[in-house]
Amino acid sequence: MTKNEIFKLISEYIAEGFEIKIADITLEAKLYEDLDLDSIDAIDLIVKLQELTKEKIAPEKFKKVRTISDVVDVVYEIIKK
């Protein structure tokens, strides 16, 4: 799976799951500031990503995530193993 494919899947999930306009979801979008996600939303996102990767995502990997691009990178690293 490419980073673009991962971005598309994550964008669709965020748009549907958090009722955010797909146009607002860019690689540079900040999860908390731009997309207005909170800590509960972040947990929901991690659960969805774990379904996508079929692996548990360590919390420390997600602590440094600030943008959609960061999320894509974390998922890509897990998938390419």
mmCIF file of the N, C-alpha and C atoms, coordinates in Angstrom:
data_MODEL
# 
_entry.id   MODEL 
# 
loop_
_atom_site.group_PDB 
_atom_site.id 
_atom_site.type_symbol 
_atom_site.label_atom_id 
_atom_site.label_alt_id 
_atom_site.label_comp_id 
_atom_site.label_asym_id 
_atom_site.label_entity_id 
_atom_site.label_seq_id 
_atom_site.pdbx_PDB_ins_code 
_atom_site.Cartn_x 
_atom_site.Cartn_y 
_atom_site.Cartn_z 
_atom_site.occupancy 
_atom_site.B_iso_or_equiv 
_atom_site.pdbx_formal_charge 
_atom_site.auth_seq_id 
_atom_site.auth_comp_id 
_atom_site.auth_asym_id 
_atom_site.auth_atom_id 
_atom_site.pdbx_PDB_model_num 
ATOM 1   N N  . MET A 1 1  ? 0.851   -1.182 0.000  1.00 0.00 ? 1  MET A N  1 
ATOM 2   C CA . MET A 1 1  ? 0.000   0.000  0.000  1.00 0.00 ? 1  MET A CA 1 
ATOM 3   C C  . MET A 1 1  ? 0.897   1.246  0.000  1.00 0.00 ? 1  MET A C  1 
ATOM 4   N N  . THR A 1 2  ? 0.571   2.186  -0.863 1.00 0.00 ? 2  THR A N  1 
ATOM 5   C CA . THR A 1 2  ? 1.367   3.408  -0.959 1.00 0.00 ? 2  THR A CA 1 
ATOM 6   C C  . THR A 1 2  ? 0.902   4.438  0.070  1.00 0.00 ? 2  THR A C  1 
ATOM 7   N N  . LYS A 1 3  ? 1.716   5.461  0.262  1.00 0.00 ? 3  LYS A N  1 
ATOM 8   C CA . LYS A 1 3  ? 1.338   6.542  1.177  1.00 0.00 ? 3  LYS A CA 1 
ATOM 9   C C  . LYS A 1 3  ? 0.075   7.257  0.681  1.00 0.00 ? 3  LYS A C  1 
ATOM 10  N N  . ASN A 1 4  ? -0.057  7.389  -0.637 1.00 0.00 ? 4  ASN A N  1 
ATOM 11  C CA . ASN A 1 4  ? -1.254  8.034  -1.184 1.00 0.00 ? 4  ASN A CA 1 
ATOM 12  C C  . ASN A 1 4  ? -2.510  7.211  -0.884 1.00 0.00 ? 4  ASN A C  1 
ATOM 13  N N  . GLU A 1 5  ? -2.404  5.890  -0.999 1.00 0.00 ? 5  GLU A N  1 
ATOM 14  C CA . GLU A 1 5  ? -3.541  5.018  -0.687 1.00 0.00 ? 5  GLU A CA 1 
ATOM 15  C C  . GLU A 1 5  ? -3.890  5.097  0.799  1.00 0.00 ? 5  GLU A C  1 
ATOM 16  N N  . ILE A 1 6  ? -2.868  5.132  1.634  1.00 0.00 ? 6  ILE A N  1 
ATOM 17  C CA . ILE A 1 6  ? -3.084  5.257  3.081  1.00 0.00 ? 6  ILE A CA 1 
ATOM 18  C C  . ILE A 1 6  ? -3.758  6.593  3.385  1.00 0.00 ? 6  ILE A C  1 
ATOM 19  N N  . PHE A 1 7  ? -3.271  7.661  2.772  1.00 0.00 ? 7  PHE A N  1 
ATOM 20  C CA . PHE A 1 7  ? -3.859  8.989  2.969  1.00 0.00 ? 7  PHE A CA 1 
ATOM 21  C C  . PHE A 1 7  ? -5.338  8.987  2.581  1.00 0.00 ? 7  PHE A C  1 
ATOM 22  N N  . LYS A 1 8  ? -5.650  8.373  1.449  1.00 0.00 ? 8  LYS A N  1 
ATOM 23  C CA . LYS A 1 8  ? -7.044  8.323  0.984  1.00 0.00 ? 8  LYS A CA 1 
ATOM 24  C C  . LYS A 1 8  ? -7.923  7.589  1.997  1.00 0.00 ? 8  LYS A C  1 
ATOM 25  N N  . LEU A 1 9  ? -7.466  6.449  2.489  1.00 0.00 ? 9  LEU A N  1 
ATOM 26  C CA . LEU A 1 9  ? -8.243  5.679  3.474  1.00 0.00 ? 9  LEU A CA 1 
ATOM 27  C C  . LEU A 1 9  ? -8.438  6.464  4.772  1.00 0.00 ? 9  LEU A C  1 
ATOM 28  N N  . ILE A 1 10 ? -7.378  7.068  5.248  1.00 0.00 ? 10 ILE A N  1 
ATOM 29  C CA . ILE A 1 10 ? -7.453  7.847  6.491  1.00 0.00 ? 10 ILE A CA 1 
ATOM 30  C C  . ILE A 1 10 ? -8.380  9.048  6.301  1.00 0.00 ? 10 ILE A C  1 
ATOM 31  N N  . SER A 1 11 ? -8.260  9.719  5.163  1.00 0.00 ? 11 SER A N  1 
ATOM 32  C CA . SER A 1 11 ? -9.118  10.875 4.886  1.00 0.00 ? 11 SER A CA 1 
ATOM 33  C C  . SER A 1 11 ? -10.589 10.490 4.884  1.00 0.00 ? 11 SER A C  1 
ATOM 34  N N  . GLU A 1 12 ? -10.900 9.377  4.225  1.00 0.00 ? 12 GLU A N  1 
ATOM 35  C CA . GLU A 1 12 ? -12.292 8.913  4.172  1.00 0.00 ? 12 GLU A CA 1 
ATOM 36  C C  . GLU A 1 12 ? -12.803 8.588  5.575  1.00 0.00 ? 12 GLU A C  1 
ATOM 37  N N  . TYR A 1 13 ? -11.979 7.923  6.358  1.00 0.00 ? 13 TYR A N  1 
ATOM 38  C CA . TYR A 1 13 ? -12.410 7.577  7.716  1.00 0.00 ? 13 TYR A CA 1 
ATOM 39  C C  . TYR A 1 13 ? -12.647 8.834  8.558  1.00 0.00 ? 13 TYR A C  1 
ATOM 40  N N  . ILE A 1 14 ? -11.730 9.762  8.501  1.00 0.00 ? 14 ILE A N  1 
ATOM 41  C CA . ILE A 1 14 ? -11.870 10.989 9.298  1.00 0.00 ? 14 ILE A CA 1 
ATOM 42  C C  . ILE A 1 14 ? -13.105 11.782 8.848  1.00 0.00 ? 14 ILE A C  1 
ATOM 43  N N  . ALA A 1 15 ? -13.315 11.863 7.532  1.00 0.00 ? 15 ALA A N  1 
ATOM 44  C CA . ALA A 1 15 ? -14.476 12.599 7.011  1.00 0.00 ? 15 ALA A CA 1 
ATOM 45  C C  . ALA A 1 15 ? -15.777 11.973 7.510  1.00 0.00 ? 15 ALA A C  1 
ATOM 46  N N  . GLU A 1 16 ? -15.868 10.645 7.434  1.00 0.00 ? 16 GLU A N  1 
ATOM 47  C CA . GLU A 1 16 ? -17.086 9.951  7.862  1.00 0.00 ? 16 GLU A CA 1 
ATOM 48  C C  . GLU A 1 16 ? -17.198 9.881  9.385  1.00 0.00 ? 16 GLU A C  1 
ATOM 49  N N  . GLY A 1 17 ? -16.110 9.502  10.020 1.00 0.00 ? 17 GLY A N  1 
ATOM 50  C CA . GLY A 1 17 ? -16.139 9.262  11.459 1.00 0.00 ? 17 GLY A CA 1 
ATOM 51  C C  . GLY A 1 17 ? -16.247 10.508 12.318 1.00 0.00 ? 17 GLY A C  1 
ATOM 52  N N  . PHE A 1 18 ? -15.718 11.623 11.825 1.00 0.00 ? 18 PHE A N  1 
ATOM 53  C CA . PHE A 1 18 ? -15.690 12.841 12.625 1.00 0.00 ? 18 PHE A CA 1 
ATOM 54  C C  . PHE A 1 18 ? -16.423 14.003 11.967 1.00 0.00 ? 18 PHE A C  1 
ATOM 55  N N  . GLU A 1 19 ? -17.125 13.696 10.872 1.00 0.00 ? 19 GLU A N  1 
ATOM 56  C CA . GLU A 1 19 ? -17.926 14.701 10.168 1.00 0.00 ? 19 GLU A CA 1 
ATOM 57  C C  . GLU A 1 19 ? -17.115 15.944 9.805  1.00 0.00 ? 19 GLU A C  1 
ATOM 58  N N  . ILE A 1 20 ? -15.986 15.687 9.167  1.00 0.00 ? 20 ILE A N  1 
ATOM 59  C CA . ILE A 1 20 ? -15.106 16.766 8.706  1.00 0.00 ? 20 ILE A CA 1 
ATOM 60  C C  . ILE A 1 20 ? -15.128 16.759 7.178  1.00 0.00 ? 20 ILE A C  1 
ATOM 61  N N  . LYS A 1 21 ? -15.169 17.942 6.582  1.00 0.00 ? 21 LYS A N  1 
ATOM 62  C CA . LYS A 1 21 ? -15.176 18.035 5.119  1.00 0.00 ? 21 LYS A CA 1 
ATOM 63  C C  . LYS A 1 21 ? -13.886 17.443 4.563  1.00 0.00 ? 21 LYS A C  1 
ATOM 64  N N  . ILE A 1 22 ? -14.031 16.603 3.536  1.00 0.00 ? 22 ILE A N  1 
ATOM 65  C CA . ILE A 1 22 ? -12.871 15.953 2.934  1.00 0.00 ? 22 ILE A CA 1 
ATOM 66  C C  . ILE A 1 22 ? -11.871 16.989 2.422  1.00 0.00 ? 22 ILE A C  1 
ATOM 67  N N  . ALA A 1 23 ? -12.341 18.135 1.987  1.00 0.00 ? 23 ALA A N  1 
ATOM 68  C CA . ALA A 1 23 ? -11.451 19.195 1.474  1.00 0.00 ? 23 ALA A CA 1 
ATOM 69  C C  . ALA A 1 23 ? -10.556 19.767 2.575  1.00 0.00 ? 23 ALA A C  1 
ATOM 70  N N  . ASP A 1 24 ? -10.989 19.650 3.833  1.00 0.00 ? 24 ASP A N  1 
ATOM 71  C CA . ASP A 1 24 ? -10.200 20.158 4.958  1.00 0.00 ? 24 ASP A CA 1 
ATOM 72  C C  . ASP A 1 24 ? -9.091  19.197 5.374  1.00 0.00 ? 24 ASP A C  1 
ATOM 73  N N  . ILE A 1 25 ? -9.150  17.976 4.868  1.00 0.00 ? 25 ILE A N  1 
ATOM 74  C CA . ILE A 1 25 ? -8.191  16.949 5.280  1.00 0.00 ? 25 ILE A CA 1 
ATOM 75  C C  . ILE A 1 25 ? -7.048  16.915 4.271  1.00 0.00 ? 25 ILE A C  1 
ATOM 76  N N  . THR A 1 26 ? -5.959  17.549 4.646  1.00 0.00 ? 26 THR A N  1 
ATOM 77  C CA . THR A 1 26 ? -4.757  17.585 3.809  1.00 0.00 ? 26 THR A CA 1 
ATOM 78  C C  . THR A 1 26 ? -3.616  16.968 4.601  1.00 0.00 ? 26 THR A C  1 
ATOM 79  N N  . LEU A 1 27 ? -2.531  16.685 3.921  1.00 0.00 ? 27 LEU A N  1 
ATOM 80  C CA . LEU A 1 27 ? -1.373  16.117 4.621  1.00 0.00 ? 27 LEU A CA 1 
ATOM 81  C C  . LEU A 1 27 ? -0.837  17.074 5.680  1.00 0.00 ? 27 LEU A C  1 
ATOM 82  N N  . GLU A 1 28 ? -0.971  18.372 5.445  1.00 0.00 ? 28 GLU A N  1 
ATOM 83  C CA . GLU A 1 28 ? -0.450  19.370 6.378  1.00 0.00 ? 28 GLU A CA 1 
ATOM 84  C C  . GLU A 1 28 ? -1.411  19.679 7.518  1.00 0.00 ? 28 GLU A C  1 
ATOM 85  N N  . ALA A 1 29 ? -2.647  19.218 7.427  1.00 0.00 ? 29 ALA A N  1 
ATOM 86  C CA . ALA A 1 29 ? -3.659  19.535 8.446  1.00 0.00 ? 29 ALA A CA 1 
ATOM 87  C C  . ALA A 1 29 ? -3.244  18.995 9.803  1.00 0.00 ? 29 ALA A C  1 
ATOM 88  N N  . LYS A 1 30 ? -3.310  19.859 10.807 1.00 0.00 ? 30 LYS A N  1 
ATOM 89  C CA . LYS A 1 30 ? -2.989  19.464 12.176 1.00 0.00 ? 30 LYS A CA 1 
ATOM 90  C C  . LYS A 1 30 ? -4.238  18.843 12.801 1.00 0.00 ? 30 LYS A C  1 
ATOM 91  N N  . LEU A 1 31 ? -4.048  17.692 13.433 1.00 0.00 ? 31 LEU A N  1 
ATOM 92  C CA . LEU A 1 31 ? -5.185  16.949 13.977 1.00 0.00 ? 31 LEU A CA 1 
ATOM 93  C C  . LEU A 1 31 ? -5.986  17.761 14.977 1.00 0.00 ? 31 LEU A C  1 
ATOM 94  N N  . TYR A 1 32 ? -5.297  18.403 15.907 1.00 0.00 ? 32 TYR A N  1 
ATOM 95  C CA . TYR A 1 32 ? -5.998  19.079 16.995 1.00 0.00 ? 32 TYR A CA 1 
ATOM 96  C C  . TYR A 1 32 ? -6.399  20.504 16.634 1.00 0.00 ? 32 TYR A C  1 
ATOM 97  N N  . GLU A 1 33 ? -5.489  21.250 16.018 1.00 0.00 ? 33 GLU A N  1 
ATOM 98  C CA . GLU A 1 33 ? -5.772  22.645 15.728 1.00 0.00 ? 33 GLU A CA 1 
ATOM 99  C C  . GLU A 1 33 ? -6.672  22.820 14.499 1.00 0.00 ? 33 GLU A C  1 
ATOM 100 N N  . ASP A 1 34 ? -6.315  22.164 13.388 1.00 0.00 ? 34 ASP A N  1 
ATOM 101 C CA . ASP A 1 34 ? -7.048  22.369 12.140 1.00 0.00 ? 34 ASP A CA 1 
ATOM 102 C C  . ASP A 1 34 ? -8.327  21.526 12.043 1.00 0.00 ? 34 ASP A C  1 
ATOM 103 N N  . LEU A 1 35 ? -8.238  20.282 12.486 1.00 0.00 ? 35 LEU A N  1 
ATOM 104 C CA . LEU A 1 35 ? -9.381  19.375 12.342 1.00 0.00 ? 35 LEU A CA 1 
ATOM 105 C C  . LEU A 1 35 ? -10.218 19.284 13.611 1.00 0.00 ? 35 LEU A C  1 
ATOM 106 N N  . ASP A 1 36 ? -9.756  19.922 14.675 1.00 0.00 ? 36 ASP A N  1 
ATOM 107 C CA . ASP A 1 36 ? -10.505 20.002 15.933 1.00 0.00 ? 36 ASP A CA 1 
ATOM 108 C C  . ASP A 1 36 ? -10.797 18.632 16.552 1.00 0.00 ? 36 ASP A C  1 
ATOM 109 N N  . LEU A 1 37 ? -9.844  17.710 16.402 1.00 0.00 ? 37 LEU A N  1 
ATOM 110 C CA . LEU A 1 37 ? -9.989  16.408 17.056 1.00 0.00 ? 37 LEU A CA 1 
ATOM 111 C C  . LEU A 1 37 ? -9.537  16.547 18.502 1.00 0.00 ? 37 LEU A C  1 
ATOM 112 N N  . ASP A 1 38 ? -10.110 15.741 19.380 1.00 0.00 ? 38 ASP A N  1 
ATOM 113 C CA . ASP A 1 38 ? -9.681  15.754 20.780 1.00 0.00 ? 38 ASP A CA 1 
ATOM 114 C C  . ASP A 1 38 ? -9.064  14.398 21.134 1.00 0.00 ? 38 ASP A C  1 
ATOM 115 N N  . SER A 1 39 ? -8.727  14.198 22.396 1.00 0.00 ? 39 SER A N  1 
ATOM 116 C CA . SER A 1 39 ? -8.042  12.964 22.795 1.00 0.00 ? 39 SER A CA 1 
ATOM 117 C C  . SER A 1 39 ? -8.911  11.721 22.582 1.00 0.00 ? 39 SER A C  1 
ATOM 118 N N  . ILE A 1 40 ? -10.219 11.838 22.777 1.00 0.00 ? 40 ILE A N  1 
ATOM 119 C CA . ILE A 1 40 ? -11.117 10.705 22.539 1.00 0.00 ? 40 ILE A CA 1 
ATOM 120 C C  . ILE A 1 40 ? -11.146 10.380 21.042 1.00 0.00 ? 40 ILE A C  1 
ATOM 121 N N  . ASP A 1 41 ? -11.179 11.413 20.212 1.00 0.00 ? 41 ASP A N  1 
ATOM 122 C CA . ASP A 1 41 ? -11.141 11.206 18.761 1.00 0.00 ? 41 ASP A CA 1 
ATOM 123 C C  . ASP A 1 41 ? -9.840  10.516 18.353 1.00 0.00 ? 41 ASP A C  1 
ATOM 124 N N  . ALA A 1 42 ? -8.744  10.906 18.990 1.00 0.00 ? 42 ALA A N  1 
ATOM 125 C CA . ALA A 1 42 ? -7.448  10.302 18.678 1.00 0.00 ? 42 ALA A CA 1 
ATOM 126 C C  . ALA A 1 42 ? -7.462  8.808  18.999 1.00 0.00 ? 42 ALA A C  1 
ATOM 127 N N  . ILE A 1 43 ? -8.090  8.444  20.098 1.00 0.00 ? 43 ILE A N  1 
ATOM 128 C CA . ILE A 1 43 ? -8.195  7.023  20.456 1.00 0.00 ? 43 ILE A CA 1 
ATOM 129 C C  . ILE A 1 43 ? -9.030  6.279  19.414 1.00 0.00 ? 43 ILE A C  1 
ATOM 130 N N  . ASP A 1 44 ? -10.147 6.874  19.010 1.00 0.00 ? 44 ASP A N  1 
ATOM 131 C CA . ASP A 1 44 ? -10.973 6.272  17.964 1.00 0.00 ? 44 ASP A CA 1 
ATOM 132 C C  . ASP A 1 44 ? -10.184 6.091  16.674 1.00 0.00 ? 44 ASP A C  1 
ATOM 133 N N  . LEU A 1 45 ? -9.371  7.072  16.336 1.00 0.00 ? 45 LEU A N  1 
ATOM 134 C CA . LEU A 1 45 ? -8.548  7.001  15.137 1.00 0.00 ? 45 LEU A CA 1 
ATOM 135 C C  . LEU A 1 45 ? -7.523  5.876  15.255 1.00 0.00 ? 45 LEU A C  1 
ATOM 136 N N  . ILE A 1 46 ? -6.900  5.741  16.408 1.00 0.00 ? 46 ILE A N  1 
ATOM 137 C CA . ILE A 1 46 ? -5.920  4.668  16.621 1.00 0.00 ? 46 ILE A CA 1 
ATOM 138 C C  . ILE A 1 46 ? -6.584  3.308  16.459 1.00 0.00 ? 46 ILE A C  1 
ATOM 139 N N  . VAL A 1 47 ? -7.774  3.143  17.014 1.00 0.00 ? 47 VAL A N  1 
ATOM 140 C CA . VAL A 1 47 ? -8.499  1.871  16.886 1.00 0.00 ? 47 VAL A CA 1 
ATOM 141 C C  . VAL A 1 47 ? -8.742  1.557  15.407 1.00 0.00 ? 47 VAL A C  1 
ATOM 142 N N  . LYS A 1 48 ? -9.169  2.557  14.654 1.00 0.00 ? 48 LYS A N  1 
ATOM 143 C CA . LYS A 1 48 ? -9.416  2.360  13.218 1.00 0.00 ? 48 LYS A CA 1 
ATOM 144 C C  . LYS A 1 48 ? -8.120  2.025  12.486 1.00 0.00 ? 48 LYS A C  1 
ATOM 145 N N  . LEU A 1 49 ? -7.033  2.664  12.854 1.00 0.00 ? 49 LEU A N  1 
ATOM 146 C CA . LEU A 1 49 ? -5.746  2.391  12.222 1.00 0.00 ? 49 LEU A CA 1 
ATOM 147 C C  . LEU A 1 49 ? -5.256  0.992  12.548 1.00 0.00 ? 49 LEU A C  1 
ATOM 148 N N  . GLN A 1 50 ? -5.546  0.531  13.744 1.00 0.00 ? 50 GLN A N  1 
ATOM 149 C CA . GLN A 1 50 ? -5.177  -0.831 14.119 1.00 0.00 ? 50 GLN A CA 1 
ATOM 150 C C  . GLN A 1 50 ? -5.953  -1.842 13.281 1.00 0.00 ? 50 GLN A C  1 
ATOM 151 N N  . GLU A 1 51 ? -7.197  -1.537 12.958 1.00 0.00 ? 51 GLU A N  1 
ATOM 152 C CA . GLU A 1 51 ? -7.966  -2.399 12.056 1.00 0.00 ? 51 GLU A CA 1 
ATOM 153 C C  . GLU A 1 51 ? -7.323  -2.413 10.672 1.00 0.00 ? 51 GLU A C  1 
ATOM 154 N N  . LEU A 1 52 ? -6.884  -1.259 10.220 1.00 0.00 ? 52 LEU A N  1 
ATOM 155 C CA . LEU A 1 52 ? -6.259  -1.129 8.906  1.00 0.00 ? 52 LEU A CA 1 
ATOM 156 C C  . LEU A 1 52 ? -4.933  -1.891 8.842  1.00 0.00 ? 52 LEU A C  1 
ATOM 157 N N  . THR A 1 53 ? -4.113  -1.745 9.875  1.00 0.00 ? 53 THR A N  1 
ATOM 158 C CA . THR A 1 53 ? -2.779  -2.359 9.870  1.00 0.00 ? 53 THR A CA 1 
ATOM 159 C C  . THR A 1 53 ? -2.783  -3.790 10.392 1.00 0.00 ? 53 THR A C  1 
ATOM 160 N N  . LYS A 1 54 ? -3.855  -4.161 11.061 1.00 0.00 ? 54 LYS A N  1 
ATOM 161 C CA . LYS A 1 54 ? -3.966  -5.480 11.705 1.00 0.00 ? 54 LYS A CA 1 
ATOM 162 C C  . LYS A 1 54 ? -2.864  -5.691 12.744 1.00 0.00 ? 54 LYS A C  1 
ATOM 163 N N  . GLU A 1 55 ? -2.424  -4.586 13.329 1.00 0.00 ? 55 GLU A N  1 
ATOM 164 C CA . GLU A 1 55 ? -1.408  -4.617 14.387 1.00 0.00 ? 55 GLU A CA 1 
ATOM 165 C C  . GLU A 1 55 ? -1.759  -3.591 15.445 1.00 0.00 ? 55 GLU A C  1 
ATOM 166 N N  . LYS A 1 56 ? -1.305  -3.867 16.651 1.00 0.00 ? 56 LYS A N  1 
ATOM 167 C CA . LYS A 1 56 ? -1.488  -2.906 17.727 1.00 0.00 ? 56 LYS A CA 1 
ATOM 168 C C  . LYS A 1 56 ? -0.494  -1.765 17.516 1.00 0.00 ? 56 LYS A C  1 
ATOM 169 N N  . ILE A 1 57 ? -0.968  -0.553 17.696 1.00 0.00 ? 57 ILE A N  1 
ATOM 170 C CA . ILE A 1 57 ? -0.099  0.615  17.549 1.00 0.00 ? 57 ILE A CA 1 
ATOM 171 C C  . ILE A 1 57 ? 0.304   1.077  18.945 1.00 0.00 ? 57 ILE A C  1 
ATOM 172 N N  . ALA A 1 58 ? 1.592   1.077  19.188 1.00 0.00 ? 58 ALA A N  1 
ATOM 173 C CA . ALA A 1 58 ? 2.107   1.486  20.488 1.00 0.00 ? 58 ALA A CA 1 
ATOM 174 C C  . ALA A 1 58 ? 1.800   2.969  20.719 1.00 0.00 ? 58 ALA A C  1 
ATOM 175 N N  . PRO A 1 59 ? 1.294   3.308  21.897 1.00 0.00 ? 59 PRO A N  1 
ATOM 176 C CA . PRO A 1 59 ? 0.948   4.708  22.181 1.00 0.00 ? 59 PRO A CA 1 
ATOM 177 C C  . PRO A 1 59 ? 2.114   5.683  21.958 1.00 0.00 ? 59 PRO A C  1 
ATOM 178 N N  . GLU A 1 60 ? 3.331   5.247  22.254 1.00 0.00 ? 60 GLU A N  1 
ATOM 179 C CA . GLU A 1 60 ? 4.470   6.153  22.080 1.00 0.00 ? 60 GLU A CA 1 
ATOM 180 C C  . GLU A 1 60 ? 4.695   6.504  20.607 1.00 0.00 ? 60 GLU A C  1 
ATOM 181 N N  . LYS A 1 61 ? 4.293   5.640  19.686 1.00 0.00 ? 61 LYS A N  1 
ATOM 182 C CA . LYS A 1 61 ? 4.409   5.960  18.262 1.00 0.00 ? 61 LYS A CA 1 
ATOM 183 C C  . LYS A 1 61 ? 3.446   7.065  17.878 1.00 0.00 ? 61 LYS A C  1 
ATOM 184 N N  . PHE A 1 62 ? 2.321   7.118  18.559 1.00 0.00 ? 62 PHE A N  1 
ATOM 185 C CA . PHE A 1 62 ? 1.290   8.081  18.195 1.00 0.00 ? 62 PHE A CA 1 
ATOM 186 C C  . PHE A 1 62 ? 1.429   9.395  18.963 1.00 0.00 ? 62 PHE A C  1 
ATOM 187 N N  . LYS A 1 63 ? 2.228   9.432  20.019 1.00 0.00 ? 63 LYS A N  1 
ATOM 188 C CA . LYS A 1 63 ? 2.382   10.659 20.811 1.00 0.00 ? 63 LYS A CA 1 
ATOM 189 C C  . LYS A 1 63 ? 2.999   11.795 20.012 1.00 0.00 ? 63 LYS A C  1 
ATOM 190 N N  . LYS A 1 64 ? 3.841   11.466 19.047 1.00 0.00 ? 64 LYS A N  1 
ATOM 191 C CA . LYS A 1 64 ? 4.529   12.488 18.258 1.00 0.00 ? 64 LYS A CA 1 
ATOM 192 C C  . LYS A 1 64 ? 3.724   12.924 17.037 1.00 0.00 ? 64 LYS A C  1 
ATOM 193 N N  . VAL A 1 65 ? 2.601   12.275 16.807 1.00 0.00 ? 65 VAL A N  1 
ATOM 194 C CA . VAL A 1 65 ? 1.764   12.581 15.645 1.00 0.00 ? 65 VAL A CA 1 
ATOM 195 C C  . VAL A 1 65 ? 1.049   13.914 15.851 1.00 0.00 ? 65 VAL A C  1 
ATOM 196 N N  . ARG A 1 66 ? 1.222   14.803 14.879 1.00 0.00 ? 66 ARG A N  1 
ATOM 197 C CA . ARG A 1 66 ? 0.571   16.116 14.953 1.00 0.00 ? 66 ARG A CA 1 
ATOM 198 C C  . ARG A 1 66 ? -0.261  16.411 13.711 1.00 0.00 ? 66 ARG A C  1 
ATOM 199 N N  . THR A 1 67 ? 0.179   15.864 12.565 1.00 0.00 ? 67 THR A N  1 
ATOM 200 C CA . THR A 1 67 ? -0.492  16.151 11.300 1.00 0.00 ? 67 THR A CA 1 
ATOM 201 C C  . THR A 1 67 ? -0.982  14.867 10.643 1.00 0.00 ? 67 THR A C  1 
ATOM 202 N N  . ILE A 1 68 ? -1.796  15.026 9.612  1.00 0.00 ? 68 ILE A N  1 
ATOM 203 C CA . ILE A 1 68 ? -2.253  13.867 8.840  1.00 0.00 ? 68 ILE A CA 1 
ATOM 204 C C  . ILE A 1 68 ? -1.045  13.163 8.224  1.00 0.00 ? 68 ILE A C  1 
ATOM 205 N N  . SER A 1 69 ? -0.072  13.919 7.775  1.00 0.00 ? 69 SER A N  1 
ATOM 206 C CA . SER A 1 69 ? 1.147   13.334 7.206  1.00 0.00 ? 69 SER A CA 1 
ATOM 207 C C  . SER A 1 69 ? 1.849   12.432 8.222  1.00 0.00 ? 69 SER A C  1 
ATOM 208 N N  . ASP A 1 70 ? 1.887   12.857 9.482  1.00 0.00 ? 70 ASP A N  1 
ATOM 209 C CA . ASP A 1 70 ? 2.487   12.038 10.539 1.00 0.00 ? 70 ASP A CA 1 
ATOM 210 C C  . ASP A 1 70 ? 1.728   10.714 10.690 1.00 0.00 ? 70 ASP A C  1 
ATOM 211 N N  . VAL A 1 71 ? 0.405   10.781 10.625 1.00 0.00 ? 71 VAL A N  1 
ATOM 212 C CA . VAL A 1 71 ? -0.422  9.570  10.741 1.00 0.00 ? 71 VAL A CA 1 
ATOM 213 C C  . VAL A 1 71 ? -0.109  8.636  9.579  1.00 0.00 ? 71 VAL A C  1 
ATOM 214 N N  . VAL A 1 72 ? -0.053  9.176  8.378  1.00 0.00 ? 72 VAL A N  1 
ATOM 215 C CA . VAL A 1 72 ? 0.250   8.377  7.192  1.00 0.00 ? 72 VAL A CA 1 
ATOM 216 C C  . VAL A 1 72 ? 1.613   7.708  7.358  1.00 0.00 ? 72 VAL A C  1 
ATOM 217 N N  . ASP A 1 73 ? 2.603   8.446  7.841  1.00 0.00 ? 73 ASP A N  1 
ATOM 218 C CA . ASP A 1 73 ? 3.951   7.896  8.024  1.00 0.00 ? 73 ASP A CA 1 
ATOM 219 C C  . ASP A 1 73 ? 3.958   6.745  9.025  1.00 0.00 ? 73 ASP A C  1 
ATOM 220 N N  . VAL A 1 74 ? 3.242   6.882  10.135 1.00 0.00 ? 74 VAL A N  1 
ATOM 221 C CA . VAL A 1 74 ? 3.188   5.824  11.151 1.00 0.00 ? 74 VAL A CA 1 
ATOM 222 C C  . VAL A 1 74 ? 2.562   4.559  10.554 1.00 0.00 ? 74 VAL A C  1 
ATOM 223 N N  . VAL A 1 75 ? 1.452   4.731  9.862  1.00 0.00 ? 75 VAL A N  1 
ATOM 224 C CA . VAL A 1 75 ? 0.768   3.580  9.259  1.00 0.00 ? 75 VAL A CA 1 
ATOM 225 C C  . VAL A 1 75 ? 1.655   2.939  8.193  1.00 0.00 ? 75 VAL A C  1 
ATOM 226 N N  . TYR A 1 76 ? 2.297   3.750  7.387  1.00 0.00 ? 76 TYR A N  1 
ATOM 227 C CA . TYR A 1 76 ? 3.184   3.237  6.342  1.00 0.00 ? 76 TYR A CA 1 
ATOM 228 C C  . TYR A 1 76 ? 4.327   2.419  6.934  1.00 0.00 ? 76 TYR A C  1 
ATOM 229 N N  . GLU A 1 77 ? 4.924   2.916  7.987  1.00 0.00 ? 77 GLU A N  1 
ATOM 230 C CA . GLU A 1 77 ? 6.017   2.188  8.646  1.00 0.00 ? 77 GLU A CA 1 
ATOM 231 C C  . GLU A 1 77 ? 5.552   0.821  9.172  1.00 0.00 ? 77 GLU A C  1 
ATOM 232 N N  . ILE A 1 78 ? 4.355   0.778  9.717  1.00 0.00 ? 78 ILE A N  1 
ATOM 233 C CA . ILE A 1 78 ? 3.831   -0.482 10.245 1.00 0.00 ? 78 ILE A CA 1 
ATOM 234 C C  . ILE A 1 78 ? 3.522   -1.456 9.110  1.00 0.00 ? 78 ILE A C  1 
ATOM 235 N N  . ILE A 1 79 ? 2.922   -0.955 8.050  1.00 0.00 ? 79 ILE A N  1 
ATOM 236 C CA . ILE A 1 79 ? 2.520   -1.817 6.938  1.00 0.00 ? 79 ILE A CA 1 
ATOM 237 C C  . ILE A 1 79 ? 3.717   -2.368 6.167  1.00 0.00 ? 79 ILE A C  1 
ATOM 238 N N  . LYS A 1 80 ? 4.754   -1.575 6.008  1.00 0.00 ? 80 LYS A N  1 
ATOM 239 C CA . LYS A 1 80 ? 5.868   -2.007 5.172  1.00 0.00 ? 80 LYS A CA 1 
ATOM 240 C C  . LYS A 1 80 ? 6.802   -3.027 5.843  1.00 0.00 ? 80 LYS A C  1 
ATOM 241 N N  . LYS A 1 81 ? 6.556   -3.320 7.110  1.00 0.00 ? 81 LYS A N  1 
ATOM 242 C CA . LYS A 1 81 ? 7.405   -4.299 7.823  1.00 0.00 ? 81 LYS A CA 1 
ATOM 243 C C  . LYS A 1 81 ? 7.422   -5.627 7.120  1.00 0.00 ? 81 LYS A C  1 
# 
